[in-house]
Amino acid sequence: MTTGAGAVDLAVPSSTGYRIDAHSSSSAPQIDLPNSDGASASLTVAASNGGIHIH
């Protein structure tokens, strides 16, 4: 998921492990899930102008 302007608020099932790659140029991403390098599911989120909250 990528946004050029605006915040990202992403809610995902917590019962699955994720490899998370999140980048925002305006603030540090807030990630309320464990980041598991060996997970089969992955999330890639980028925001050019806005915050990121993954929960």
PyMOL Python script that loads the backbone (N, CA, C, O; Angstrom):
from pymol import cmd

cmd.read_pdbstr("""\
ATOM      1  N   MET A   1       0.852  -1.154   0.000  1.00  0.00           N
ATOM      2  CA  MET A   1       0.000   0.000   0.000  1.00  0.00           C
ATOM      3  C   MET A   1       0.904   1.225   0.000  1.00  0.00           C
ATOM      4  O   MET A   1       1.867   1.299   0.764  1.00  0.00           O
ATOM      5  N   THR A   2       0.592   2.165  -0.848  1.00  0.00           N
ATOM      6  CA  THR A   2       1.368   3.398  -0.938  1.00  0.00           C
ATOM      7  C   THR A   2       0.416   4.581  -1.029  1.00  0.00           C
ATOM      8  O   THR A   2      -0.598   4.523  -1.724  1.00  0.00           O
ATOM      9  N   THR A   3       0.750   5.651  -0.324  1.00  0.00           N
ATOM     10  CA  THR A   3      -0.029   6.872  -0.430  1.00  0.00           C
ATOM     11  C   THR A   3       0.919   8.046  -0.618  1.00  0.00           C
ATOM     12  O   THR A   3       1.991   8.088  -0.014  1.00  0.00           O
ATOM     13  N   GLY A   4       0.532   8.986  -1.444  1.00  0.00           N
ATOM     14  CA  GLY A   4       1.346  10.166  -1.679  1.00  0.00           C
ATOM     15  C   GLY A   4       1.069  11.252  -0.661  1.00  0.00           C
ATOM     16  O   GLY A   4       1.981  11.969  -0.248  1.00  0.00           O
ATOM     17  N   ALA A   5      -0.183  11.379  -0.254  1.00  0.00           N
ATOM     18  CA  ALA A   5      -0.566  12.382   0.733  1.00  0.00           C
ATOM     19  C   ALA A   5      -1.687  11.812   1.581  1.00  0.00           C
ATOM     20  O   ALA A   5      -2.740  11.432   1.070  1.00  0.00           O
ATOM     21  N   GLY A   6      -1.449  11.758   2.860  1.00  0.00           N
ATOM     22  CA  GLY A   6      -2.457  11.235   3.769  1.00  0.00           C
ATOM     23  C   GLY A   6      -1.901  10.103   4.614  1.00  0.00           C
ATOM     24  O   GLY A   6      -0.922   9.456   4.243  1.00  0.00           O
ATOM     25  N   ALA A   7      -2.525   9.878   5.730  1.00  0.00           N
ATOM     26  CA  ALA A   7      -2.088   8.857   6.676  1.00  0.00           C
ATOM     27  C   ALA A   7      -2.635   7.488   6.293  1.00  0.00           C
ATOM     28  O   ALA A   7      -3.652   7.376   5.608  1.00  0.00           O
ATOM     29  N   VAL A   8      -1.938   6.451   6.748  1.00  0.00           N
ATOM     30  CA  VAL A   8      -2.372   5.072   6.549  1.00  0.00           C
ATOM     31  C   VAL A   8      -2.697   4.491   7.912  1.00  0.00           C
ATOM     32  O   VAL A   8      -1.852   4.513   8.807  1.00  0.00           O
ATOM     33  N   ASP A   9      -3.907   3.972   8.089  1.00  0.00           N
ATOM     34  CA  ASP A   9      -4.329   3.285   9.309  1.00  0.00           C
ATOM     35  C   ASP A   9      -4.777   1.897   8.874  1.00  0.00           C
ATOM     36  O   ASP A   9      -5.888   1.724   8.372  1.00  0.00           O
ATOM     37  N   LEU A  10      -3.908   0.909   9.068  1.00  0.00           N
ATOM     38  CA  LEU A  10      -4.132  -0.430   8.542  1.00  0.00           C
ATOM     39  C   LEU A  10      -4.354  -1.415   9.677  1.00  0.00           C
ATOM     40  O   LEU A  10      -3.479  -1.593  10.524  1.00  0.00           O
ATOM     41  N   ALA A  11      -5.523  -2.060   9.701  1.00  0.00           N
ATOM     42  CA  ALA A  11      -5.837  -3.084  10.701  1.00  0.00           C
ATOM     43  C   ALA A  11      -5.821  -4.448  10.008  1.00  0.00           C
ATOM     44  O   ALA A  11      -6.469  -4.645   8.980  1.00  0.00           O
ATOM     45  N   VAL A  12      -5.066  -5.384  10.591  1.00  0.00           N
ATOM     46  CA  VAL A  12      -4.946  -6.723  10.029  1.00  0.00           C
ATOM     47  C   VAL A  12      -5.185  -7.748  11.140  1.00  0.00           C
ATOM     48  O   VAL A  12      -5.038  -7.420  12.317  1.00  0.00           O
ATOM     49  N   PRO A  13      -5.551  -8.984  10.784  1.00  0.00           N
ATOM     50  CA  PRO A  13      -5.731 -10.018  11.815  1.00  0.00           C
ATOM     51  C   PRO A  13      -4.425 -10.256  12.572  1.00  0.00           C
ATOM     52  O   PRO A  13      -3.368 -10.407  11.960  1.00  0.00           O
ATOM     53  N   SER A  14      -4.498 -10.288  13.879  1.00  0.00           N
ATOM     54  CA  SER A  14      -3.294 -10.455  14.685  1.00  0.00           C
ATOM     55  C   SER A  14      -2.905 -11.921  14.854  1.00  0.00           C
ATOM     56  O   SER A  14      -1.858 -12.216  15.430  1.00  0.00           O
ATOM     57  N   SER A  15      -3.715 -12.826  14.370  1.00  0.00           N
ATOM     58  CA  SER A  15      -3.427 -14.255  14.525  1.00  0.00           C
ATOM     59  C   SER A  15      -2.409 -14.762  13.507  1.00  0.00           C
ATOM     60  O   SER A  15      -1.997 -15.920  13.570  1.00  0.00           O
ATOM     61  N   THR A  16      -2.004 -13.910  12.576  1.00  0.00           N
ATOM     62  CA  THR A  16      -1.037 -14.271  11.543  1.00  0.00           C
ATOM     63  C   THR A  16       0.247 -13.486  11.763  1.00  0.00           C
ATOM     64  O   THR A  16       0.195 -12.320  12.156  1.00  0.00           O
ATOM     65  N   GLY A  17       1.394 -14.100  11.516  1.00  0.00           N
ATOM     66  CA  GLY A  17       2.661 -13.384  11.585  1.00  0.00           C
ATOM     67  C   GLY A  17       2.911 -12.649  10.279  1.00  0.00           C
ATOM     68  O   GLY A  17       2.481 -13.106   9.220  1.00  0.00           O
ATOM     69  N   TYR A  18       3.599 -11.520  10.339  1.00  0.00           N
ATOM     70  CA  TYR A  18       3.856 -10.705   9.157  1.00  0.00           C
ATOM     71  C   TYR A  18       5.318 -10.269   9.098  1.00  0.00           C
ATOM     72  O   TYR A  18       5.945 -10.007  10.125  1.00  0.00           O
ATOM     73  N   ARG A  19       5.844 -10.196   7.886  1.00  0.00           N
ATOM     74  CA  ARG A  19       7.078  -9.474   7.605  1.00  0.00           C
ATOM     75  C   ARG A  19       6.632  -8.070   7.246  1.00  0.00           C
ATOM     76  O   ARG A  19       5.890  -7.887   6.281  1.00  0.00           O
ATOM     77  N   ILE A  20       7.068  -7.080   8.000  1.00  0.00           N
ATOM     78  CA  ILE A  20       6.555  -5.717   7.829  1.00  0.00           C
ATOM     79  C   ILE A  20       7.662  -4.790   7.357  1.00  0.00           C
ATOM     80  O   ILE A  20       8.734  -4.720   7.958  1.00  0.00           O
ATOM     81  N   ASP A  21       7.382  -4.080   6.270  1.00  0.00           N
ATOM     82  CA  ASP A  21       8.270  -3.060   5.739  1.00  0.00           C
ATOM     83  C   ASP A  21       7.441  -1.784   5.629  1.00  0.00           C
ATOM     84  O   ASP A  21       6.606  -1.663   4.733  1.00  0.00           O
ATOM     85  N   ALA A  22       7.665  -0.831   6.535  1.00  0.00           N
ATOM     86  CA  ALA A  22       6.873   0.396   6.558  1.00  0.00           C
ATOM     87  C   ALA A  22       7.797   1.607   6.592  1.00  0.00           C
ATOM     88  O   ALA A  22       8.737   1.657   7.385  1.00  0.00           O
ATOM     89  N   HIS A  23       7.522   2.587   5.722  1.00  0.00           N
ATOM     90  CA  HIS A  23       8.338   3.795   5.628  1.00  0.00           C
ATOM     91  C   HIS A  23       7.445   5.015   5.442  1.00  0.00           C
ATOM     92  O   HIS A  23       6.509   5.004   4.643  1.00  0.00           O
ATOM     93  N   SER A  24       7.751   6.055   6.188  1.00  0.00           N
ATOM     94  CA  SER A  24       7.062   7.331   6.030  1.00  0.00           C
ATOM     95  C   SER A  24       8.099   8.438   6.101  1.00  0.00           C
ATOM     96  O   SER A  24       8.983   8.408   6.957  1.00  0.00           O
ATOM     97  N   SER A  25       7.999   9.412   5.210  1.00  0.00           N
ATOM     98  CA  SER A  25       8.961  10.511   5.226  1.00  0.00           C
ATOM     99  C   SER A  25       8.614  11.561   6.279  1.00  0.00           C
ATOM    100  O   SER A  25       9.445  12.415   6.589  1.00  0.00           O
ATOM    101  N   SER A  26       7.395  11.513   6.837  1.00  0.00           N
ATOM    102  CA  SER A  26       7.003  12.548   7.785  1.00  0.00           C
ATOM    103  C   SER A  26       7.119  12.129   9.248  1.00  0.00           C
ATOM    104  O   SER A  26       7.252  12.997  10.111  1.00  0.00           O
ATOM    105  N   SER A  27       7.073  10.833   9.563  1.00  0.00           N
ATOM    106  CA  SER A  27       7.185  10.387  10.957  1.00  0.00           C
ATOM    107  C   SER A  27       7.505   8.895  10.990  1.00  0.00           C
ATOM    108  O   SER A  27       7.362   8.191   9.990  1.00  0.00           O
ATOM    109  N   ALA A  28       7.936   8.434  12.146  1.00  0.00           N
ATOM    110  CA  ALA A  28       8.232   7.009  12.303  1.00  0.00           C
ATOM    111  C   ALA A  28       6.926   6.213  12.325  1.00  0.00           C
ATOM    112  O   ALA A  28       5.974   6.620  12.992  1.00  0.00           O
ATOM    113  N   PRO A  29       6.862   5.098  11.616  1.00  0.00           N
ATOM    114  CA  PRO A  29       5.650   4.282  11.628  1.00  0.00           C
ATOM    115  C   PRO A  29       5.362   3.718  13.022  1.00  0.00           C
ATOM    116  O   PRO A  29       6.279   3.360  13.761  1.00  0.00           O
ATOM    117  N   GLN A  30       4.096   3.647  13.361  1.00  0.00           N
ATOM    118  CA  GLN A  30       3.662   3.013  14.609  1.00  0.00           C
ATOM    119  C   GLN A  30       3.164   1.618  14.241  1.00  0.00           C
ATOM    120  O   GLN A  30       2.164   1.479  13.537  1.00  0.00           O
ATOM    121  N   ILE A  31       3.855   0.592  14.711  1.00  0.00           N
ATOM    122  CA  ILE A  31       3.516  -0.786  14.377  1.00  0.00           C
ATOM    123  C   ILE A  31       3.238  -1.537  15.671  1.00  0.00           C
ATOM    124  O   ILE A  31       4.125  -1.700  16.508  1.00  0.00           O
ATOM    125  N   ASP A  32       2.003  -1.992  15.825  1.00  0.00           N
ATOM    126  CA  ASP A  32       1.564  -2.678  17.044  1.00  0.00           C
ATOM    127  C   ASP A  32       1.500  -4.190  16.868  1.00  0.00           C
ATOM    128  O   ASP A  32       0.778  -4.870  17.596  1.00  0.00           O
ATOM    129  N   LEU A  33       2.245  -4.715  15.913  1.00  0.00           N
ATOM    130  CA  LEU A  33       2.301  -6.155  15.656  1.00  0.00           C
ATOM    131  C   LEU A  33       3.758  -6.587  15.679  1.00  0.00           C
ATOM    132  O   LEU A  33       4.641  -5.785  15.375  1.00  0.00           O
ATOM    133  N   PRO A  34       4.027  -7.843  16.035  1.00  0.00           N
ATOM    134  CA  PRO A  34       5.416  -8.308  15.930  1.00  0.00           C
ATOM    135  C   PRO A  34       5.832  -8.432  14.470  1.00  0.00           C
ATOM    136  O   PRO A  34       5.046  -8.846  13.618  1.00  0.00           O
ATOM    137  N   ASN A  35       7.076  -8.068  14.197  1.00  0.00           N
ATOM    138  CA  ASN A  35       7.639  -8.197  12.856  1.00  0.00           C
ATOM    139  C   ASN A  35       8.418  -9.502  12.829  1.00  0.00           C
ATOM    140  O   ASN A  35       9.414  -9.647  13.537  1.00  0.00           O
ATOM    141  N   SER A  36       7.975 -10.440  12.025  1.00  0.00           N
ATOM    142  CA  SER A  36       8.570 -11.766  11.982  1.00  0.00           C
ATOM    143  C   SER A  36       9.211 -12.004  10.618  1.00  0.00           C
ATOM    144  O   SER A  36       8.508 -12.170   9.621  1.00  0.00           O
ATOM    145  N   ASP A  37      10.545 -12.021  10.571  1.00  0.00           N
ATOM    146  CA  ASP A  37      11.263 -12.187   9.304  1.00  0.00           C
ATOM    147  C   ASP A  37      10.913 -13.483   8.577  1.00  0.00           C
ATOM    148  O   ASP A  37      10.968 -13.524   7.348  1.00  0.00           O
ATOM    149  N   GLY A  38      10.557 -14.534   9.298  1.00  0.00           N
ATOM    150  CA  GLY A  38      10.247 -15.819   8.675  1.00  0.00           C
ATOM    151  C   GLY A  38       8.784 -16.016   8.314  1.00  0.00           C
ATOM    152  O   GLY A  38       8.410 -17.100   7.868  1.00  0.00           O
ATOM    153  N   ALA A  39       7.945 -15.000   8.492  1.00  0.00           N
ATOM    154  CA  ALA A  39       6.508 -15.136   8.219  1.00  0.00           C
ATOM    155  C   ALA A  39       6.242 -15.281   6.727  1.00  0.00           C
ATOM    156  O   ALA A  39       6.967 -14.737   5.894  1.00  0.00           O
ATOM    157  N   SER A  40       5.189 -16.025   6.407  1.00  0.00           N
ATOM    158  CA  SER A  40       4.826 -16.210   5.001  1.00  0.00           C
ATOM    159  C   SER A  40       4.028 -15.023   4.454  1.00  0.00           C
ATOM    160  O   SER A  40       4.006 -14.809   3.242  1.00  0.00           O
ATOM    161  N   ALA A  41       3.378 -14.252   5.319  1.00  0.00           N
ATOM    162  CA  ALA A  41       2.613 -13.078   4.890  1.00  0.00           C
ATOM    163  C   ALA A  41       3.489 -11.836   5.056  1.00  0.00           C
ATOM    164  O   ALA A  41       4.284 -11.747   5.991  1.00  0.00           O
ATOM    165  N   SER A  42       3.335 -10.885   4.143  1.00  0.00           N
ATOM    166  CA  SER A  42       4.123  -9.659   4.249  1.00  0.00           C
ATOM    167  C   SER A  42       3.250  -8.438   4.037  1.00  0.00           C
ATOM    168  O   SER A  42       2.233  -8.487   3.346  1.00  0.00           O
ATOM    169  N   LEU A  43       3.674  -7.335   4.653  1.00  0.00           N
ATOM    170  CA  LEU A  43       3.012  -6.042   4.497  1.00  0.00           C
ATOM    171  C   LEU A  43       4.070  -5.029   4.085  1.00  0.00           C
ATOM    172  O   LEU A  43       5.116  -4.920   4.725  1.00  0.00           O
ATOM    173  N   THR A  44       3.797  -4.289   3.018  1.00  0.00           N
ATOM    174  CA  THR A  44       4.667  -3.199   2.593  1.00  0.00           C
ATOM    175  C   THR A  44       3.808  -1.944   2.526  1.00  0.00           C
ATOM    176  O   THR A  44       2.847  -1.871   1.759  1.00  0.00           O
ATOM    177  N   VAL A  45       4.168  -0.960   3.338  1.00  0.00           N
ATOM    178  CA  VAL A  45       3.378   0.268   3.434  1.00  0.00           C
ATOM    179  C   VAL A  45       4.328   1.458   3.327  1.00  0.00           C
ATOM    180  O   VAL A  45       5.358   1.499   4.000  1.00  0.00           O
ATOM    181  N   ALA A  46       3.978   2.426   2.478  1.00  0.00           N
ATOM    182  CA  ALA A  46       4.786   3.632   2.314  1.00  0.00           C
ATOM    183  C   ALA A  46       3.873   4.848   2.256  1.00  0.00           C
ATOM    184  O   ALA A  46       2.818   4.824   1.622  1.00  0.00           O
ATOM    185  N   ALA A  47       4.297   5.906   2.927  1.00  0.00           N
ATOM    186  CA  ALA A  47       3.551   7.163   2.908  1.00  0.00           C
ATOM    187  C   ALA A  47       4.537   8.298   2.683  1.00  0.00           C
ATOM    188  O   ALA A  47       5.497   8.447   3.439  1.00  0.00           O
ATOM    189  N   SER A  48       4.308   9.097   1.654  1.00  0.00           N
ATOM    190  CA  SER A  48       5.193  10.232   1.381  1.00  0.00           C
ATOM    191  C   SER A  48       4.918  11.392   2.318  1.00  0.00           C
ATOM    192  O   SER A  48       5.848  12.083   2.734  1.00  0.00           O
ATOM    193  N   ASN A  49       3.666  11.617   2.654  1.00  0.00           N
ATOM    194  CA  ASN A  49       3.292  12.742   3.491  1.00  0.00           C
ATOM    195  C   ASN A  49       2.149  12.324   4.389  1.00  0.00           C
ATOM    196  O   ASN A  49       0.988  12.601   4.089  1.00  0.00           O
ATOM    197  N   GLY A  50       2.466  11.659   5.489  1.00  0.00           N
ATOM    198  CA  GLY A  50       1.450  11.196   6.423  1.00  0.00           C
ATOM    199  C   GLY A  50       1.996  10.068   7.267  1.00  0.00           C
ATOM    200  O   GLY A  50       2.968   9.413   6.892  1.00  0.00           O
ATOM    201  N   GLY A  51       1.377   9.845   8.388  1.00  0.00           N
ATOM    202  CA  GLY A  51       1.813   8.809   9.303  1.00  0.00           C
ATOM    203  C   GLY A  51       1.320   7.427   8.899  1.00  0.00           C
ATOM    204  O   GLY A  51       0.438   7.279   8.053  1.00  0.00           O
ATOM    205  N   ILE A  52       1.915   6.422   9.531  1.00  0.00           N
ATOM    206  CA  ILE A  52       1.512   5.031   9.308  1.00  0.00           C
ATOM    207  C   ILE A  52       1.233   4.391  10.659  1.00  0.00           C
ATOM    208  O   ILE A  52       2.051   4.471  11.575  1.00  0.00           O
ATOM    209  N   HIS A  53       0.073   3.755  10.775  1.00  0.00           N
ATOM    210  CA  HIS A  53      -0.275   2.992  11.972  1.00  0.00           C
ATOM    211  C   HIS A  53      -0.752   1.617  11.497  1.00  0.00           C
ATOM    212  O   HIS A  53      -1.760   1.504  10.800  1.00  0.00           O
ATOM    213  N   ILE A  54      -0.017   0.582  11.883  1.00  0.00           N
ATOM    214  CA  ILE A  54      -0.390  -0.787  11.554  1.00  0.00           C
ATOM    215  C   ILE A  54      -0.731  -1.498  12.836  1.00  0.00           C
ATOM    216  O   ILE A  54       0.079  -1.562  13.762  1.00  0.00           O
ATOM    217  N   HIS A  55      -1.939  -2.035  12.888  1.00  0.00           N
ATOM    218  CA  HIS A  55      -2.397  -2.711  14.109  1.00  0.00           C
ATOM    219  C   HIS A  55      -3.285  -3.880  13.766  1.00  0.00           C
ATOM    220  O   HIS A  55      -3.769  -4.573  14.662  1.00  0.00           O
TER     221      HIS A  55
END
""", "prot")
cmd.dss("prot")
cmd.show_as("cartoon", "prot")
cmd.util.cbc("prot")
cmd.orient("prot")
